[in-house]
Structure formats: C-alpha cells, structure tokens
Amino acid sequence: MRSARGARAVALLRGATVSVAAVVLAVGVSFLVIARTGVPVEDAAAAMWDGAFGSPAQTAAALTKAVPLCLAALGWVIASRADRINVGMEGQILAGGVCAGLVGLGLHGLPMAVHLPLAVLAGALGGVALGAIAAWLWAARGVNDFIATLLLGLIMVQVVGWLVNGPIEEPTGTLGQSAPVADTARWPVMVEGTILRSDIVLAVLVVAATAFVLARTVPGYRLRLTGANPAAAAATGTRPKKVGVLALCVSAAVAGLAGSSLVLASPAGNVAPGFSAGYGYDGIAVALLARNNPIACIPAALLLAFLRQGGGLLEAREGISSGLISATQAVVILLVTGSAWLLARRRRSRVRTMTPAPQEVAA
C-alpha cells in the first residue's frame, strides 16, 4: 500500500513538473515572438502583470474567468475518465446559460434562497439535456461521441442566436440580447467594488466533490475501470455503455453549471450571443494542463484565467494581439500531450524490457 502511494505521488510530481515546464517554455516562446515585433519584452511582461494583478478589480476579473474554465475542465475530466470525448462543452455551456437565464427571467417574487438555486439547477439540467442527446446517439446509434457532441454544440450556437433575437429579446427589440435576470437569481457579489461573485465557491465545491467521487466511491471506481479496461469492467458486472452514458451526462451537467455562472454572475446578467466566449474549448486546455486531475484543475484554470486577463491589457497597451494568448495555450497543449505520449511510450518500453521472453520462461 505504501509503495503504491509512493508511486502515485511520484507520478503526480512528475506530471506537475512536466506541466509547469510546458507553461514556462510556452510563455518563453511567446515572449520571443513579442521581442521579434519590436516591443520590449519587459514592457509586455509589465502589461500582462498589470492586467492580471494591477488592481483588486483586475485580479477579481481574472478569478471570475477562472470559474467557467475550471468547471469546463472538470466536465472534460469526468468524460475522459470513462474514455469518452466531450468536445461539445461550448454548446452545453450555452444550453446551461440559456436555461438558467429563462428561470431568472421567468420567475418573479421568489427569495434569493429559492430563486438562485433553481436557476443554477436549471443550468445543470440544460447541459444534461444537450449531453443526453449525444450520449443516446453514441450508445443507441453508434454515432461517434466526438462528432455528436461537437455538432450539437454548433446547433446550440444557432439556437441561442434565434432566442436572443426573438422569444427572449429585451423589450426594445434592438439589442439582440435578453433583459437582465432578476436580482434574486444572481450570485451575490463577494468583494465589493469588483465583479467577483460567490459562484467561485460553487466551483471549489464541485472540484472537491468530483475528486472525492472519482477516488473514493464505487461509481468513481467503475468510471475509472471502464475507461481503463472496458472488458475488465464488464467482467465485474459493470455495464461500460451505461457508465459511458452517465459520464457524458454528468460532464454536460458540469458544463451547464459553467454556463449558468456566465449568466448569473456576469456584470450584465443577461443572455447574449456568444456569451460562452470559448470557455468550453479553453476548459479542455485546462484539463490537459492539469493532466485530468480534478484538484489540479484549480491552479491550471487560474493560470489560464490570468493569462486571459493579462492578454487584454497587453493588446490595449502594447498593440500585441490577444490571440497570442491562444497561441500560448496551443503550445502548452502540444507540449503537455507530447510529453504524456513520450512518458507512456517509455513506460511501455520498460515493461517490455522487464518481461521475460517465452523461451526464457520455458527454460
């Protein structure tokens, strides 16, 4: 038992080292690109630092961005543990945000203690509704889950565009967005004078719950076993297809929670086109950086959130496109996934070297 724990600790330390090295290298490459444009590297670094940490308001804005990033990353982790691929979290975020917004707009006279939980629950159910369609297509019709989740997400983009320009458009009918949700359906402000709201507590609780379920419960064990070896899972009485469907639905529910936060914790508090802002795809980057560890999703989300926040001021002050931040994320993903592949290949080679040949066993 002690040796197994030691091996896990070594693996976690190795993974963390690789992720940190990937980030450092990616940021270094980005600064080299900046230097080639003629902008002093120290000025660019100062702009990014000021954008993320220059004031309490800037830091609070970065923490606000970390909430949907962390939740989307958890959605990816849950699905991938069952060897399922959910690339439609962008659409599930939209579905969750729309459902949360509808509850926030449609119910009146309720206390916050009732209205806010209902809106958050509606967000999770909105994500589940979209994820369940993809899960059914995969389980019942054999549609690849990558394709199903991706295309449903693209459909949801069009649905949101229709809703905010029609059924739920604000009264003037000129802005192409909904009216703000009721104050009783919005997350309360956590730090006065900033946009940071209490939904950050929800993100931490969901991380803790996910880590506990995956590591300490029977459903979590079945999820991990199904992802590692479906045949072995079936031999224990587990139904791999049922576990896969459950994983896709729970993954979509967490993405729906991210969508509810983007509506109920935003400064405007309304549903607008594109409010998902790429968080579903960036959440995948966070999960890969965290090496599919739920707890590690928190620092990984914070890192990318501060990069996002700092990149905005970098563009405004120095004229460097904020797309450089997306390029930095892409380099991080390439380095992390590439290093994981190399480590796995090295591990397989070591196992083959240590395993005796059949003739040696016979001798």
C-alpha positions as CSV (number, residue, x, y, z in Angstrom):
1,M,0.0,0.0,0.0
2,R,2.8,2.4,1.0
3,S,4.7,1.6,-2.2
4,A,1.6,2.2,-4.3
5,R,1.0,5.5,-2.7
6,G,4.6,6.4,-3.2
7,A,4.3,5.5,-6.9
8,R,1.2,7.7,-7.3
9,A,3.0,10.6,-5.5
10,V,6.0,10.3,-7.9
11,A,3.6,10.2,-10.9
12,L,1.8,13.3,-9.7
13,L,5.0,15.1,-9.1
14,R,6.3,14.1,-12.5
15,G,3.1,15.3,-14.1
16,A,3.2,18.6,-12.3
17,T,6.8,19.1,-13.3
18,V,6.0,18.5,-16.9
19,S,3.0,20.8,-16.9
20,V,5.0,23.7,-15.2
21,A,7.9,23.2,-17.6
22,A,5.4,23.3,-20.6
23,V,3.9,26.6,-19.3
24,V,7.3,28.1,-18.8
25,L,8.5,27.1,-22.2
26,A,5.3,28.3,-23.9
27,V,5.4,31.7,-22.2
28,G,9.1,31.9,-23.1
29,V,8.3,31.2,-26.8
30,S,5.5,33.9,-26.7
31,F,7.9,36.5,-25.3
32,L,10.4,35.6,-28.1
33,V,7.6,36.3,-30.6
34,I,6.9,39.6,-28.9
35,A,10.5,40.6,-29.0
36,R,10.5,39.9,-32.8
37,T,7.8,42.5,-33.2
38,G,10.0,45.2,-31.7
39,V,8.1,45.6,-28.4
40,P,10.4,45.4,-25.4
41,V,9.8,42.1,-23.5
42,E,9.8,43.9,-20.1
43,D,7.1,46.2,-21.3
44,A,5.0,43.3,-22.5
45,A,5.5,41.4,-19.2
46,A,4.6,44.5,-17.2
47,A,1.4,44.9,-19.2
48,M,0.4,41.3,-18.6
49,W,1.2,41.6,-14.9
50,D,-0.8,44.8,-14.6
51,G,-3.7,43.4,-16.5
52,A,-3.9,40.4,-14.1
53,F,-2.7,41.9,-10.8
54,G,-2.6,45.6,-11.3
55,S,-5.6,46.2,-9.0
56,P,-8.1,44.3,-7.0
57,A,-10.6,44.8,-9.8
58,Q,-8.2,43.2,-12.3
59,T,-7.5,40.3,-10.1
60,A,-11.2,39.8,-9.3
61,A,-11.9,39.8,-13.1
62,A,-9.3,37.0,-13.6
63,L,-10.8,35.0,-10.8
64,T,-14.2,35.4,-12.4
65,K,-12.8,34.0,-15.6
66,A,-11.3,31.0,-13.7
67,V,-14.8,29.8,-12.6
68,P,-16.2,28.7,-16.0
69,L,-12.7,27.5,-17.0
70,C,-12.4,25.2,-14.0
71,L,-16.0,23.9,-14.4
72,A,-15.5,23.2,-18.1
73,A,-12.2,21.4,-17.3
74,L,-14.0,19.2,-14.8
75,G,-16.5,18.3,-17.5
76,W,-13.7,17.1,-19.7
77,V,-12.1,15.1,-16.9
78,I,-15.3,13.3,-16.0
79,A,-16.0,12.2,-19.5
80,S,-12.4,11.2,-20.2
81,R,-12.2,9.1,-17.1
82,A,-14.7,6.8,-18.8
83,D,-12.8,7.1,-22.1
84,R,-15.5,9.3,-23.7
85,I,-14.8,12.5,-25.6
86,N,-16.9,15.6,-24.9
87,V,-15.8,18.4,-27.2
88,G,-19.3,19.9,-27.2
89,M,-19.0,21.7,-23.8
90,E,-19.2,25.1,-25.6
91,G,-22.8,24.2,-26.7
92,Q,-23.6,22.7,-23.3
93,I,-22.4,25.9,-21.7
94,L,-24.8,27.8,-24.0
95,A,-27.6,25.4,-23.1
96,G,-27.0,25.8,-19.4
97,G,-26.8,29.6,-19.6
98,V,-30.0,29.9,-21.6
99,C,-31.9,27.6,-19.2
100,A,-30.6,29.5,-16.1
101,G,-31.5,32.8,-17.8
102,L,-35.0,31.6,-18.6
103,V,-35.6,30.7,-14.9
104,G,-34.0,34.1,-13.9
105,L,-36.3,35.9,-16.3
106,G,-39.5,33.9,-15.9
107,L,-39.9,33.6,-12.2
108,H,-40.6,36.6,-10.0
109,G,-41.3,37.2,-6.3
110,L,-39.1,34.4,-5.1
111,P,-36.5,34.9,-2.4
112,M,-32.9,34.5,-3.4
113,A,-32.5,31.4,-1.3
114,V,-35.0,29.7,-3.7
115,H,-34.6,31.6,-7.0
116,L,-30.8,31.3,-7.3
117,P,-30.6,27.5,-6.6
118,L,-33.5,27.0,-9.1
119,A,-31.6,28.9,-11.8
120,V,-28.3,27.1,-11.1
121,L,-30.2,23.8,-11.2
122,A,-31.8,24.8,-14.5
123,G,-28.3,25.5,-15.9
124,A,-27.1,22.0,-15.0
125,L,-30.3,20.4,-16.5
126,G,-29.8,22.4,-19.6
127,G,-26.4,21.0,-20.0
128,V,-27.7,17.5,-19.3
129,A,-30.4,17.8,-21.9
130,L,-27.8,18.5,-24.7
131,G,-25.4,16.0,-23.4
132,A,-28.0,13.3,-23.1
133,I,-28.8,13.6,-26.8
134,A,-25.1,13.0,-27.7
135,A,-25.0,10.1,-25.2
136,W,-28.1,8.5,-26.8
137,L,-26.7,8.9,-30.3
138,W,-23.4,7.2,-29.2
139,A,-25.0,4.4,-27.1
140,A,-28.0,3.6,-29.3
141,R,-27.0,4.6,-32.8
142,G,-23.2,4.2,-32.7
143,V,-22.5,7.8,-33.5
144,N,-19.0,8.8,-32.5
145,D,-19.2,10.9,-29.3
146,F,-16.7,13.4,-30.6
147,I,-18.9,14.1,-33.7
148,A,-22.1,14.1,-31.8
149,T,-21.1,16.5,-29.0
150,L,-19.3,18.8,-31.5
151,L,-22.2,19.1,-33.9
152,L,-24.8,19.6,-31.2
153,G,-22.7,22.4,-29.9
154,L,-22.7,24.1,-33.3
155,I,-26.5,23.7,-33.4
156,M,-26.8,25.3,-30.0
157,V,-25.0,28.4,-31.2
158,Q,-27.8,28.9,-33.8
159,V,-30.5,28.3,-31.2
160,V,-29.1,30.9,-28.9
161,G,-28.9,33.4,-31.8
162,W,-32.6,32.8,-32.6
163,L,-33.7,33.1,-28.9
164,V,-31.9,36.4,-28.2
165,N,-33.2,37.9,-31.4
166,G,-36.8,36.7,-30.9
167,P,-38.5,35.0,-28.0
168,I,-36.4,36.3,-25.1
169,E,-35.1,39.6,-26.6
170,E,-35.2,42.6,-24.3
171,P,-38.3,44.8,-24.6
172,T,-36.9,47.4,-27.1
173,G,-36.0,44.7,-29.6
174,T,-32.9,46.4,-30.8
175,L,-30.0,45.0,-28.8
176,G,-30.2,41.3,-29.8
177,Q,-29.9,40.1,-26.2
178,S,-32.2,39.3,-23.3
179,A,-33.1,41.6,-20.4
180,P,-31.2,41.2,-17.2
181,V,-32.3,38.3,-15.0
182,A,-33.9,39.1,-11.6
183,D,-31.5,40.2,-8.9
184,T,-32.8,37.3,-6.8
185,A,-31.4,34.9,-9.4
186,R,-27.9,36.4,-9.5
187,W,-24.9,35.3,-7.5
188,P,-24.2,37.9,-4.7
189,V,-21.0,40.0,-5.0
190,M,-18.2,38.5,-2.9
191,V,-15.8,41.5,-3.0
192,E,-17.4,45.0,-3.1
193,G,-16.2,47.2,-5.9
194,T,-15.3,44.2,-8.1
195,I,-17.2,41.8,-10.4
196,L,-16.2,38.7,-8.3
197,R,-19.2,36.8,-7.2
198,S,-19.9,33.9,-4.9
199,D,-20.1,31.3,-7.7
200,I,-16.4,30.8,-7.2
201,V,-17.3,28.9,-4.0
202,L,-19.5,26.6,-6.1
203,A,-16.6,25.9,-8.4
204,V,-14.4,24.8,-5.5
205,L,-17.2,22.6,-4.1
206,V,-17.7,20.9,-7.4
207,V,-14.0,20.3,-7.7
208,A,-13.9,18.7,-4.2
209,A,-17.0,16.6,-4.9
210,T,-15.6,15.4,-8.2
211,A,-12.2,14.4,-6.7
212,F,-14.0,12.6,-3.9
213,V,-16.4,10.7,-6.1
214,L,-13.7,9.6,-8.6
215,A,-11.2,8.5,-5.9
216,R,-13.3,7.2,-3.0
217,T,-16.7,5.9,-4.3
218,V,-17.9,2.8,-6.1
219,P,-19.3,4.8,-9.0
220,G,-16.0,6.6,-9.4
221,Y,-14.2,3.2,-9.4
222,R,-16.5,1.9,-12.1
223,L,-16.0,5.0,-14.1
224,R,-12.2,4.7,-13.9
225,L,-12.3,0.9,-14.5
226,T,-14.5,1.4,-17.6
227,G,-12.1,4.0,-19.0
228,A,-9.0,1.9,-18.3
229,N,-10.3,-1.5,-19.4
230,P,-13.9,-2.0,-20.6
231,A,-13.6,-5.8,-20.8
232,A,-12.4,-6.0,-17.2
233,A,-15.2,-3.6,-16.1
234,A,-17.8,-5.9,-17.8
235,A,-16.3,-8.9,-16.1
236,T,-17.0,-7.3,-12.7
237,G,-20.7,-6.7,-13.6
238,T,-20.3,-3.1,-14.7
239,R,-22.0,-2.1,-17.9
240,P,-19.5,0.0,-19.8
241,K,-22.0,1.6,-22.1
242,K,-24.2,2.7,-19.2
243,V,-21.2,4.1,-17.5
244,G,-20.2,6.0,-20.6
245,V,-23.7,7.5,-21.0
246,L,-23.6,8.6,-17.3
247,A,-20.2,10.1,-17.7
248,L,-21.3,12.1,-20.8
249,C,-24.4,13.4,-18.9
250,V,-22.6,14.4,-15.8
251,S,-19.9,16.0,-17.9
252,A,-22.6,18.0,-19.7
253,A,-24.2,18.9,-16.3
254,V,-20.9,20.5,-15.0
255,A,-20.6,22.4,-18.3
256,G,-24.1,23.6,-17.8
257,L,-23.1,24.9,-14.4
258,A,-20.4,26.9,-16.1
259,G,-23.0,28.4,-18.4
260,S,-25.2,29.3,-15.5
261,S,-22.3,31.2,-13.9
262,L,-21.6,33.1,-17.1
263,V,-25.1,34.4,-17.0
264,L,-26.0,34.7,-13.3
265,A,-22.5,36.0,-12.2
266,S,-21.8,38.3,-15.2
267,P,-22.0,42.1,-14.8
268,A,-24.8,42.4,-17.3
269,G,-26.7,39.4,-16.0
270,N,-28.3,38.6,-19.4
271,V,-28.2,36.1,-22.2
272,A,-26.3,37.4,-25.3
273,P,-24.9,35.8,-28.4
274,G,-21.6,34.1,-27.9
275,F,-21.7,34.5,-24.1
276,S,-19.8,31.2,-23.8
277,A,-16.7,33.1,-25.1
278,G,-14.8,29.9,-25.9
279,Y,-14.7,28.7,-22.4
280,G,-15.8,25.2,-23.4
281,Y,-12.7,24.8,-25.6
282,D,-10.3,26.5,-23.2
283,G,-11.6,24.2,-20.5
284,I,-10.1,21.3,-22.5
285,A,-6.8,23.1,-22.4
286,V,-7.1,23.5,-18.6
287,A,-7.9,19.8,-18.2
288,L,-4.9,18.7,-20.3
289,L,-2.7,21.1,-18.4
290,A,-4.0,19.6,-15.1
291,R,-3.4,16.1,-16.6
292,N,-7.0,15.2,-15.9
293,N,-6.6,15.6,-12.2
294,P,-9.7,17.4,-10.7
295,I,-7.8,19.2,-7.9
296,A,-5.1,20.4,-10.4
297,C,-7.9,22.0,-12.5
298,I,-7.9,24.8,-9.9
299,P,-4.3,26.1,-10.4
300,A,-4.5,25.3,-14.1
301,A,-7.7,27.3,-14.5
302,L,-6.2,30.2,-12.5
303,L,-3.1,30.2,-14.7
304,L,-5.1,30.4,-18.0
305,A,-7.5,32.9,-16.5
306,F,-4.7,35.3,-15.5
307,L,-3.2,34.8,-19.0
308,R,-6.6,35.8,-20.5
309,Q,-6.9,38.8,-18.3
310,G,-3.4,40.0,-18.8
311,G,-3.6,39.5,-22.5
312,G,-6.4,42.0,-22.7
313,L,-4.2,44.8,-21.4
314,L,-1.3,43.6,-23.5
315,E,-3.3,44.3,-26.6
316,A,-4.6,47.6,-25.4
317,R,-1.3,49.0,-24.1
318,E,1.3,47.4,-26.5
319,G,-0.8,46.6,-29.6
320,I,0.0,42.9,-29.3
321,S,-2.9,40.8,-30.4
322,S,-4.6,38.9,-27.6
323,G,-4.6,36.0,-30.0
324,L,-1.0,35.4,-28.7
325,I,-2.6,34.0,-25.6
326,S,-4.5,31.5,-27.6
327,A,-1.2,30.6,-29.3
328,T,0.4,30.2,-25.9
329,Q,-2.3,27.8,-24.8
330,A,-1.9,25.8,-28.0
331,V,1.9,25.4,-27.4
332,V,1.1,24.3,-23.8
333,I,-1.3,21.7,-25.1
334,L,1.2,20.4,-27.6
335,L,4.0,20.2,-25.0
336,V,1.8,18.5,-22.3
337,T,0.2,16.0,-24.7
338,G,3.5,15.3,-26.4
339,S,5.3,14.7,-23.1
340,A,2.5,12.4,-21.9
341,W,2.9,10.4,-25.1
342,L,6.6,10.1,-24.6
343,L,6.3,9.1,-21.0
344,A,3.7,6.4,-21.9
345,R,5.9,5.1,-24.7
346,R,8.9,5.0,-22.3
347,R,6.8,3.1,-19.8
348,R,5.7,0.5,-22.3
349,S,9.3,0.1,-23.5
350,R,10.4,-0.5,-19.9
351,V,7.7,-3.1,-19.3
352,R,8.7,-5.0,-22.5
353,T,12.3,-4.9,-21.4
354,M,11.5,-6.3,-17.9
355,T,9.1,-9.0,-19.2
356,P,10.9,-12.3,-20.0
357,A,10.7,-13.8,-23.4
358,P,8.6,-17.0,-23.8
359,Q,11.7,-19.1,-24.4
360,E,13.3,-17.8,-21.3
361,V,10.3,-18.7,-19.2
362,A,10.3,-22.2,-20.7
363,A,14.0,-22.7,-19.9
